[in-house]
Amino acid sequence: MKRFPLVVVLLLGMSLAAPGGAMATELKIGFVNPALILEKAPQAKAASSMLEHEFAPRQKKLAAEQAAIRKSRDKLARNGEIMSQARRDKLQRDILTRRRELKRKQDEFREDLGVRRNAELGKLERQIRTAILAVAKDGHYDLIVSDGVLYASKRVDITGRVLRRLEQRAKRPAKK
């Protein structure tokens, strides 16, 4: 009967020692700064310039329409006193109609740009996630953290490696 407590104590001691031995294995932790990656990744710059190129013609048209409306308003302010009432009313209605139409077009422009920007951002986020996973697997990391980190030393910051991976990927021709 005296042996039972001794065996229990030995088993308990061994079970407590086992997790300590497992904890002695060092974890490899890395940190990624997603804001820096979104700012510096060549894919982000390419997406931004592509969107700019895609939406520039519409933006120029909207600016030209806005300038034309402004010109009509100035004409009304300058010459409204000497115009006939009918002509002044017609010009005011025309300005109001054009302003409404411009506002509708601007709203459509913003909505279309937002949809395209979100689509490109989603594609970019998938590329970044793929690059992070590749760096993590290549470097045998146990844990990669990003948002919500208050401090990360340069020793665990793998942002530069992820950026290099994205730069290498940007240099390769795109698969169709």
Z-matrix of the N, CA and C atoms (Angstrom, degrees):
N
C 1 1.430
C 2 1.517 1 111.21
N 3 1.322 2 118.71 1 -29.38
C 4 1.446 3 120.83 2 -179.46
C 5 1.530 4 110.87 3 -72.66
N 6 1.284 5 117.06 4 -22.71
C 7 1.464 6 120.15 5 -178.55
C 8 1.533 7 111.60 6 -71.68
N 9 1.306 8 119.24 7 -31.92
C 10 1.452 9 122.80 8 -177.64
C 11 1.527 10 112.25 9 -56.36
N 12 1.345 11 120.27 10 -50.70
C 13 1.460 12 119.11 11 178.81
C 14 1.525 13 111.65 12 -63.37
N 15 1.323 14 119.55 13 -34.72
C 16 1.455 15 121.84 14 179.64
C 17 1.530 16 110.50 15 -66.10
N 18 1.320 17 117.07 16 -42.55
C 19 1.464 18 121.23 17 178.09
C 20 1.532 19 110.08 18 -64.38
N 21 1.329 20 117.00 19 -42.15
C 22 1.465 21 121.45 20 179.25
C 23 1.519 22 109.89 21 -62.50
N 24 1.325 23 117.75 22 -43.96
C 25 1.464 24 122.08 23 179.79
C 26 1.523 25 110.02 24 -63.76
N 27 1.351 26 117.73 25 -42.77
C 28 1.457 27 120.78 26 178.68
C 29 1.538 28 111.62 27 -64.96
N 30 1.317 29 117.09 28 -44.41
C 31 1.465 30 120.02 29 178.22
C 32 1.524 31 111.17 30 -64.02
N 33 1.326 32 116.38 31 -42.37
C 34 1.464 33 120.65 32 178.43
C 35 1.523 34 110.33 33 -63.46
N 36 1.312 35 117.63 34 -42.20
C 37 1.459 36 121.56 35 178.37
C 38 1.519 37 111.57 36 -63.25
N 39 1.327 38 116.50 37 -41.77
C 40 1.468 39 119.73 38 179.26
C 41 1.521 40 110.68 39 -67.55
N 42 1.332 41 117.94 40 -37.73
C 43 1.466 42 119.56 41 -179.49
C 44 1.529 43 111.03 42 -69.90
N 45 1.320 44 116.91 43 -33.13
C 46 1.463 45 119.54 44 177.07
C 47 1.521 46 111.02 45 -73.57
N 48 1.311 47 116.98 46 -31.49
C 49 1.461 48 120.61 47 179.96
C 50 1.529 49 111.03 48 -74.29
N 51 1.312 50 117.52 49 -31.57
C 52 1.463 51 121.01 50 -177.66
C 53 1.523 52 112.28 51 -61.21
N 54 1.334 53 120.16 52 -48.89
C 55 1.464 54 118.37 53 178.26
C 56 1.523 55 111.87 54 -62.37
N 57 1.302 56 117.68 55 -34.29
C 58 1.466 57 120.63 56 177.61
C 59 1.509 58 110.70 57 -62.45
N 60 1.324 59 116.91 58 -38.83
C 61 1.462 60 121.27 59 177.76
C 62 1.514 61 110.45 60 -67.65
N 63 1.324 62 116.07 61 -38.31
C 64 1.459 63 119.69 62 178.75
C 65 1.522 64 109.84 63 -68.79
N 66 1.313 65 117.32 64 -35.19
C 67 1.459 66 121.03 65 -179.89
C 68 1.523 67 110.94 66 -72.28
N 69 1.314 68 116.84 67 -19.74
C 70 1.454 69 119.11 68 179.82
C 71 1.528 70 110.34 69 -68.80
N 72 1.340 71 117.48 70 -21.61
C 73 1.454 72 120.67 71 175.18
C 74 1.520 73 107.36 72 -66.70
N 75 1.317 74 115.93 73 126.63
C 76 1.456 75 120.13 74 -174.85
C 77 1.527 76 110.73 75 -77.54
N 78 1.316 77 115.69 76 133.12
C 79 1.453 78 121.30 77 175.25
C 80 1.519 79 108.80 78 -82.58
N 81 1.307 80 116.79 79 142.34
C 82 1.460 81 120.84 80 176.06
C 83 1.527 82 106.72 81 -105.79
N 84 1.326 83 115.74 82 113.47
C 85 1.461 84 122.04 83 -175.99
C 86 1.518 85 108.97 84 -115.17
N 87 1.322 86 116.40 85 140.01
C 88 1.461 87 121.99 86 177.45
C 89 1.514 88 110.75 87 -127.31
N 90 1.309 89 116.09 88 159.14
C 91 1.456 90 122.52 89 179.59
C 92 1.528 91 108.91 90 -126.13
N 93 1.322 92 117.09 91 141.01
C 94 1.458 93 122.44 92 176.70
C 95 1.523 94 108.15 93 -126.67
N 96 1.334 95 115.63 94 132.60
C 97 1.454 96 121.82 95 176.96
C 98 1.534 97 108.28 96 -96.00
N 99 1.337 98 118.14 97 98.22
C 100 1.467 99 120.04 98 -174.51
C 101 1.532 100 112.98 99 -65.76
N 102 1.319 101 118.14 100 -33.04
C 103 1.469 102 120.37 101 179.23
C 104 1.525 103 110.55 102 -63.76
N 105 1.324 104 116.90 103 -41.88
C 106 1.464 105 121.00 104 178.78
C 107 1.529 106 110.96 105 -65.41
N 108 1.311 107 116.04 106 -39.73
C 109 1.466 108 119.82 107 178.63
C 110 1.525 109 110.39 108 -64.49
N 111 1.332 110 117.36 109 -45.00
C 112 1.464 111 120.13 110 178.85
C 113 1.524 112 111.77 111 -63.46
N 114 1.313 113 116.45 112 -28.82
C 115 1.463 114 120.62 113 -179.82
C 116 1.530 115 111.96 114 -78.91
N 117 1.337 116 117.08 115 -37.68
C 118 1.460 117 119.85 116 -169.66
C 119 1.526 118 115.76 117 -108.68
N 120 1.306 119 117.96 118 -11.94
C 121 1.473 120 119.61 119 -177.66
C 122 1.529 121 110.26 120 -65.78
N 123 1.319 122 117.08 121 135.12
C 124 1.472 123 119.62 122 179.21
C 125 1.531 124 112.08 123 -60.92
N 126 1.322 125 117.40 124 -30.91
C 127 1.456 126 120.41 125 178.81
C 128 1.529 127 110.53 126 -65.41
N 129 1.338 128 116.93 127 -36.32
C 130 1.472 129 120.68 128 178.66
C 131 1.521 130 110.08 129 -67.50
N 132 1.330 131 116.24 130 -42.10
C 133 1.465 132 120.04 131 179.08
C 134 1.525 133 110.23 132 -65.58
N 135 1.323 134 116.93 133 -40.54
C 136 1.464 135 120.86 134 179.46
C 137 1.531 136 110.75 135 -64.68
N 138 1.322 137 116.66 136 -42.76
C 139 1.474 138 120.39 137 179.37
C 140 1.519 139 110.43 138 -63.93
N 141 1.317 140 116.56 139 -41.07
C 142 1.458 141 120.76 140 179.92
C 143 1.527 142 111.25 141 -63.50
N 144 1.329 143 117.25 142 -46.12
C 145 1.463 144 119.56 143 -179.45
C 146 1.529 145 110.90 144 -69.17
N 147 1.334 146 117.67 145 -32.65
C 148 1.458 147 120.49 146 177.57
C 149 1.536 148 110.23 147 -65.41
N 150 1.333 149 116.64 148 -44.16
C 151 1.465 150 120.27 149 178.41
C 152 1.525 151 110.79 150 -64.43
N 153 1.312 152 115.90 151 -40.92
C 154 1.460 153 120.27 152 178.76
C 155 1.526 154 110.22 153 -60.96
N 156 1.324 155 116.35 154 -45.43
C 157 1.464 156 121.47 155 179.81
C 158 1.534 157 110.58 156 -64.96
N 159 1.324 158 116.58 157 -40.34
C 160 1.460 159 121.74 158 -177.94
C 161 1.525 160 112.11 159 -66.92
N 162 1.331 161 117.32 160 -37.88
C 163 1.457 162 120.76 161 -173.89
C 164 1.528 163 114.06 162 -101.05
N 165 1.316 164 118.36 163 -4.60
C 166 1.471 165 121.27 164 -178.76
C 167 1.530 166 112.98 165 -60.89
N 168 1.336 167 120.41 166 -43.88
C 169 1.470 168 118.83 167 -179.72
C 170 1.535 169 113.03 168 -60.23
N 171 1.329 170 116.99 169 -42.61
C 172 1.467 171 119.84 170 178.63
C 173 1.520 172 110.92 171 -65.24
N 174 1.341 173 115.99 172 -39.66
C 175 1.460 174 119.97 173 -179.80
C 176 1.536 175 110.51 174 -64.21
N 177 1.330 176 116.58 175 -38.94
C 178 1.468 177 120.45 176 178.22
C 179 1.526 178 110.67 177 -65.63
N 180 1.330 179 117.16 178 -40.55
C 181 1.470 180 120.55 179 177.89
C 182 1.528 181 110.77 180 -61.59
N 183 1.325 182 115.94 181 -44.06
C 184 1.463 183 119.70 182 179.65
C 185 1.528 184 110.95 183 -63.20
N 186 1.323 185 116.52 184 -40.62
C 187 1.471 186 120.17 185 178.47
C 188 1.523 187 110.51 186 -64.61
N 189 1.341 188 117.30 187 -39.08
C 190 1.465 189 120.87 188 179.04
C 191 1.530 190 110.62 189 -66.29
N 192 1.336 191 117.09 190 -41.43
C 193 1.462 192 120.37 191 177.84
C 194 1.526 193 110.73 192 -63.82
N 195 1.317 194 116.60 193 -39.80
C 196 1.465 195 121.05 194 178.59
C 197 1.526 196 110.43 195 -63.81
N 198 1.318 197 116.94 196 -40.73
C 199 1.464 198 121.19 197 178.34
C 200 1.532 199 110.61 198 -65.37
N 201 1.333 200 117.16 199 -39.62
C 202 1.467 201 120.73 200 179.00
C 203 1.529 202 111.12 201 -64.79
N 204 1.320 203 116.47 202 -40.04
C 205 1.472 204 120.42 203 177.97
C 206 1.529 205 109.69 204 -65.33
N 207 1.307 206 116.19 205 -42.78
C 208 1.467 207 120.91 206 178.68
C 209 1.534 208 110.38 207 -60.63
N 210 1.325 209 115.61 208 -40.31
C 211 1.466 210 120.55 209 179.16
C 212 1.535 211 110.33 210 -63.84
N 213 1.332 212 116.90 211 -42.20
C 214 1.465 213 120.75 212 177.96
C 215 1.528 214 111.40 213 -65.15
N 216 1.328 215 116.86 214 -40.19
C 217 1.477 216 120.49 215 177.17
C 218 1.525 217 110.91 216 -62.66
N 219 1.332 218 115.66 217 -42.48
C 220 1.470 219 119.98 218 178.13
C 221 1.527 220 110.46 219 -62.45
N 222 1.331 221 116.00 220 -41.09
C 223 1.473 222 120.68 221 179.13
C 224 1.528 223 109.85 222 -62.17
N 225 1.334 224 116.07 223 -42.24
C 226 1.464 225 120.35 224 178.79
C 227 1.528 226 110.49 225 -64.30
N 228 1.308 227 117.46 226 -42.52
C 229 1.469 228 121.01 227 -179.82
C 230 1.530 229 110.56 228 -66.23
N 231 1.318 230 115.54 229 -39.08
C 232 1.472 231 120.35 230 -177.80
C 233 1.527 232 112.48 231 -73.95
N 234 1.336 233 115.93 232 -45.87
C 235 1.458 234 120.82 233 -171.03
C 236 1.529 235 114.07 234 -110.17
N 237 1.305 236 118.25 235 3.99
C 238 1.462 237 121.29 236 -176.57
C 239 1.512 238 113.46 237 -59.38
N 240 1.309 239 117.54 238 -34.61
C 241 1.459 240 122.23 239 -178.61
C 242 1.525 241 111.78 240 -67.26
N 243 1.326 242 117.17 241 -32.97
C 244 1.467 243 119.36 242 -175.30
C 245 1.534 244 112.45 243 -97.93
N 246 1.360 245 117.05 244 -5.62
C 247 1.462 246 120.56 245 178.36
C 248 1.525 247 109.81 246 -79.07
N 249 1.339 248 114.55 247 156.41
C 250 1.461 249 118.52 248 173.15
C 251 1.532 250 107.79 249 -70.37
N 252 1.305 251 116.88 250 156.88
C 253 1.474 252 121.92 251 -178.75
C 254 1.533 253 110.22 252 -59.50
N 255 1.318 254 116.60 253 -42.08
C 256 1.473 255 120.49 254 -178.95
C 257 1.526 256 110.91 255 -63.84
N 258 1.323 257 116.01 256 -43.95
C 259 1.478 258 119.80 257 179.97
C 260 1.532 259 110.80 258 -66.57
N 261 1.335 260 116.77 259 -40.39
C 262 1.470 261 120.98 260 179.24
C 263 1.526 262 109.91 261 -64.09
N 264 1.329 263 117.61 262 -44.72
C 265 1.470 264 121.77 263 179.15
C 266 1.530 265 111.01 264 -62.00
N 267 1.340 266 115.59 265 -41.52
C 268 1.467 267 120.05 266 178.97
C 269 1.527 268 110.54 267 -62.90
N 270 1.325 269 117.01 268 -43.62
C 271 1.471 270 120.91 269 179.68
C 272 1.527 271 110.56 270 -65.39
N 273 1.319 272 117.84 271 -40.02
C 274 1.475 273 121.13 272 178.25
C 275 1.530 274 110.96 273 -63.50
N 276 1.357 275 116.44 274 -43.67
C 277 1.471 276 120.09 275 178.01
C 278 1.525 277 110.63 276 -63.31
N 279 1.326 278 116.03 277 -41.56
C 280 1.462 279 121.31 278 178.94
C 281 1.533 280 110.63 279 -61.45
N 282 1.317 281 117.01 280 -44.87
C 283 1.476 282 121.16 281 179.47
C 284 1.524 283 109.67 282 -62.86
N 285 1.335 284 116.82 283 -44.74
C 286 1.461 285 121.14 284 -179.22
C 287 1.535 286 110.91 285 -62.54
N 288 1.333 287 116.23 286 -44.14
C 289 1.475 288 120.38 287 178.85
C 290 1.527 289 110.70 288 -62.80
N 291 1.308 290 117.22 289 -45.06
C 292 1.467 291 121.30 290 -179.41
C 293 1.531 292 111.20 291 -65.86
N 294 1.338 293 117.49 292 -36.71
C 295 1.482 294 120.29 293 177.85
C 296 1.526 295 110.39 294 -65.53
N 297 1.323 296 116.95 295 -42.21
C 298 1.469 297 120.37 296 177.92
C 299 1.532 298 110.87 297 -62.09
N 300 1.331 299 114.93 298 -45.20
C 301 1.464 300 120.09 299 179.77
C 302 1.535 301 110.46 300 -63.08
N 303 1.328 302 116.34 301 -41.40
C 304 1.467 303 120.38 302 178.28
C 305 1.525 304 110.55 303 -63.08
N 306 1.319 305 116.93 304 -43.23
C 307 1.468 306 120.06 305 179.47
C 308 1.523 307 110.33 306 -61.42
N 309 1.332 308 117.19 307 -42.17
C 310 1.466 309 120.87 308 178.63
C 311 1.533 310 110.55 309 -62.01
N 312 1.330 311 116.53 310 -44.25
C 313 1.459 312 120.88 311 179.48
C 314 1.535 313 111.70 312 -65.33
N 315 1.333 314 116.40 313 -38.87
C 316 1.469 315 120.00 314 178.24
C 317 1.523 316 110.66 315 -64.85
N 318 1.337 317 116.39 316 -41.24
C 319 1.470 318 120.07 317 177.59
C 320 1.526 319 110.97 318 -62.76
N 321 1.335 320 117.03 319 -43.42
C 322 1.467 321 120.85 320 177.10
C 323 1.527 322 110.94 321 -61.98
N 324 1.328 323 115.81 322 -41.62
C 325 1.463 324 120.90 323 179.30
C 326 1.526 325 110.42 324 -60.35
N 327 1.330 326 115.90 325 -49.53
C 328 1.474 327 119.55 326 179.85
C 329 1.525 328 111.65 327 -60.91
N 330 1.323 329 116.42 328 -40.88
C 331 1.459 330 120.36 329 179.68
C 332 1.529 331 111.11 330 -65.54
N 333 1.324 332 116.71 331 -46.98
C 334 1.472 333 120.55 332 178.94
C 335 1.523 334 111.16 333 -61.66
N 336 1.326 335 116.61 334 -43.21
C 337 1.463 336 120.61 335 178.38
C 338 1.526 337 110.70 336 -62.39
N 339 1.329 338 116.90 337 -42.76
C 340 1.466 339 120.64 338 178.73
C 341 1.518 340 112.61 339 -61.32
N 342 1.337 341 115.98 340 -42.45
C 343 1.470 342 120.48 341 179.37
C 344 1.529 343 110.09 342 -63.33
N 345 1.333 344 115.97 343 -46.85
C 346 1.478 345 119.57 344 -179.76
C 347 1.524 346 111.33 345 -65.62
N 348 1.341 347 116.85 346 -41.30
C 349 1.464 348 120.53 347 179.65
C 350 1.525 349 110.17 348 -61.74
N 351 1.331 350 116.98 349 -43.14
C 352 1.467 351 120.43 350 179.13
C 353 1.527 352 111.43 351 -64.33
N 354 1.332 353 116.83 352 -38.32
C 355 1.464 354 120.09 353 178.23
C 356 1.531 355 110.39 354 -64.21
N 357 1.313 356 116.08 355 -45.21
C 358 1.473 357 119.95 356 179.34
C 359 1.527 358 111.11 357 -66.36
N 360 1.325 359 116.67 358 -38.30
C 361 1.460 360 120.74 359 178.90
C 362 1.530 361 110.53 360 -64.51
N 363 1.326 362 116.67 361 -40.41
C 364 1.463 363 120.35 362 177.16
C 365 1.522 364 111.73 363 -62.03
N 366 1.331 365 115.63 364 -42.30
C 367 1.467 366 119.89 365 178.64
C 368 1.536 367 109.93 366 -65.07
N 369 1.322 368 116.19 367 -42.34
C 370 1.464 369 120.87 368 179.32
C 371 1.531 370 111.04 369 -64.63
N 372 1.317 371 117.37 370 -41.77
C 373 1.468 372 120.58 371 178.87
C 374 1.525 373 111.19 372 -61.55
N 375 1.335 374 117.30 373 -38.00
C 376 1.473 375 120.08 374 177.16
C 377 1.526 376 110.74 375 -65.31
N 378 1.330 377 117.42 376 -40.61
C 379 1.468 378 120.58 377 178.04
C 380 1.528 379 110.51 378 -64.62
N 381 1.328 380 117.09 379 -41.47
C 382 1.467 381 121.16 380 179.55
C 383 1.527 382 110.05 381 -64.75
N 384 1.325 383 116.25 382 -44.57
C 385 1.466 384 120.23 383 179.55
C 386 1.526 385 110.39 384 -60.81
N 387 1.324 386 117.39 385 -41.51
C 388 1.463 387 121.47 386 178.16
C 389 1.525 388 110.63 387 -62.30
N 390 1.342 389 116.85 388 -43.22
C 391 1.469 390 120.90 389 179.44
C 392 1.529 391 110.78 390 -65.34
N 393 1.312 392 117.48 391 -40.71
C 394 1.477 393 120.93 392 178.87
C 395 1.520 394 110.07 393 -62.67
N 396 1.335 395 116.34 394 -45.68
C 397 1.464 396 119.65 395 179.43
C 398 1.525 397 111.65 396 -62.87
N 399 1.321 398 117.07 397 -38.88
C 400 1.469 399 120.20 398 178.89
C 401 1.526 400 110.87 399 -64.93
N 402 1.342 401 117.04 400 -44.42
C 403 1.468 402 120.44 401 178.59
C 404 1.529 403 109.80 402 -64.49
N 405 1.332 404 117.13 403 -40.53
C 406 1.465 405 121.03 404 179.93
C 407 1.525 406 111.14 405 -63.32
N 408 1.317 407 116.95 406 -43.65
C 409 1.467 408 120.02 407 -179.69
C 410 1.525 409 110.84 408 -70.08
N 411 1.333 410 116.71 409 -43.26
C 412 1.468 411 119.96 410 179.05
C 413 1.525 412 111.38 411 -62.70
N 414 1.318 413 116.87 412 -36.86
C 415 1.467 414 121.19 413 -177.90
C 416 1.517 415 113.92 414 -91.00
N 417 1.324 416 117.45 415 1.33
C 418 1.472 417 123.07 416 178.38
C 419 1.523 418 111.26 417 57.64
N 420 1.328 419 116.40 418 46.35
C 421 1.464 420 121.08 419 177.78
C 422 1.516 421 109.73 420 -82.01
N 423 1.328 422 115.57 421 145.22
C 424 1.454 423 121.41 422 176.68
C 425 1.519 424 111.27 423 -91.14
N 426 1.343 425 115.99 424 -28.83
C 427 1.458 426 120.59 425 -175.15
C 428 1.524 427 109.12 426 -151.47
N 429 1.331 428 116.25 427 132.86
C 430 1.459 429 122.10 428 173.41
C 431 1.523 430 106.18 429 -120.77
N 432 1.324 431 116.74 430 128.44
C 433 1.460 432 121.56 431 179.08
C 434 1.520 433 109.12 432 -118.37
N 435 1.352 434 115.51 433 159.52
C 436 1.460 435 118.21 434 178.04
C 437 1.519 436 109.37 435 -141.68
N 438 1.309 437 118.51 436 -102.39
C 439 1.462 438 122.36 437 -174.29
C 440 1.526 439 112.01 438 -57.47
N 441 1.306 440 115.21 439 148.21
C 442 1.453 441 120.88 440 177.08
C 443 1.512 442 114.17 441 85.74
N 444 1.308 443 118.51 442 4.41
C 445 1.459 444 121.79 443 179.68
C 446 1.527 445 108.22 444 -88.43
N 447 1.302 446 116.26 445 127.85
C 448 1.457 447 120.11 446 -179.79
C 449 1.520 448 112.35 447 -83.61
N 450 1.312 449 116.73 448 -28.74
C 451 1.462 450 120.30 449 179.21
C 452 1.520 451 108.71 450 -153.49
N 453 1.317 452 114.95 451 140.28
C 454 1.467 453 121.22 452 173.25
C 455 1.522 454 107.09 453 -144.23
N 456 1.318 455 116.60 454 125.81
C 457 1.464 456 119.75 455 -179.85
C 458 1.522 457 109.44 456 -73.99
N 459 1.314 458 115.79 457 162.49
C 460 1.470 459 121.13 458 179.48
C 461 1.529 460 110.37 459 -62.11
N 462 1.322 461 116.71 460 -25.70
C 463 1.458 462 121.12 461 -177.78
C 464 1.528 463 111.64 462 -64.67
N 465 1.333 464 117.68 463 -32.61
C 466 1.463 465 120.23 464 -178.65
C 467 1.525 466 112.86 465 -103.51
N 468 1.332 467 118.43 466 -5.75
C 469 1.462 468 122.00 467 -177.58
C 470 1.534 469 109.79 468 -78.82
N 471 1.327 470 116.06 469 112.40
C 472 1.462 471 120.72 470 -179.30
C 473 1.533 472 111.64 471 -104.90
N 474 1.323 473 116.85 472 14.17
C 475 1.466 474 121.00 473 -178.89
C 476 1.525 475 111.28 474 -55.61
N 477 1.320 476 117.44 475 -43.35
C 478 1.461 477 121.17 476 179.58
C 479 1.516 478 112.34 477 -61.06
N 480 1.321 479 116.86 478 -39.60
C 481 1.470 480 120.05 479 179.24
C 482 1.526 481 111.01 480 -67.21
N 483 1.339 482 115.54 481 -38.39
C 484 1.462 483 119.30 482 178.53
C 485 1.531 484 109.70 483 -66.20
N 486 1.326 485 116.97 484 -41.88
C 487 1.468 486 120.56 485 177.50
C 488 1.518 487 111.10 486 -61.50
N 489 1.326 488 117.41 487 -43.22
C 490 1.471 489 120.26 488 178.00
C 491 1.534 490 110.29 489 -61.44
N 492 1.318 491 116.93 490 -39.83
C 493 1.471 492 121.42 491 178.93
C 494 1.531 493 109.18 492 -62.81
N 495 1.338 494 116.49 493 -44.00
C 496 1.463 495 120.12 494 178.82
C 497 1.530 496 111.18 495 -65.71
N 498 1.331 497 117.07 496 -38.50
C 499 1.468 498 120.47 497 178.17
C 500 1.525 499 110.84 498 -64.19
N 501 1.332 500 116.43 499 -41.36
C 502 1.469 501 119.73 500 177.67
C 503 1.518 502 110.40 501 -63.63
N 504 1.309 503 115.94 502 -40.96
C 505 1.462 504 120.59 503 -179.98
C 506 1.527 505 110.70 504 -67.18
N 507 1.330 506 117.15 505 -33.96
C 508 1.468 507 120.48 506 179.72
C 509 1.515 508 111.65 507 -69.18
N 510 1.321 509 117.34 508 -26.96
C 511 1.467 510 121.07 509 -179.13
C 512 1.522 511 112.04 510 -77.39
N 513 1.348 512 116.12 511 -22.55
C 514 1.459 513 119.89 512 178.89
C 515 1.516 514 109.67 513 -77.29
N 516 1.336 515 117.88 514 147.96
C 517 1.466 516 119.09 515 176.80
C 518 1.526 517 110.09 516 -66.35
N 519 1.325 518 116.37 517 144.12
C 520 1.457 519 121.36 518 -178.48
C 521 1.519 520 110.50 519 -70.82
N 522 1.348 521 114.73 520 141.19
C 523 1.468 522 120.69 521 176.35
C 524 1.522 523 108.16 522 -80.64
N 525 1.322 524 116.02 523 139.07
C 526 1.472 525 119.74 524 -179.56
C 527 1.489 526 111.48 525 -107.29
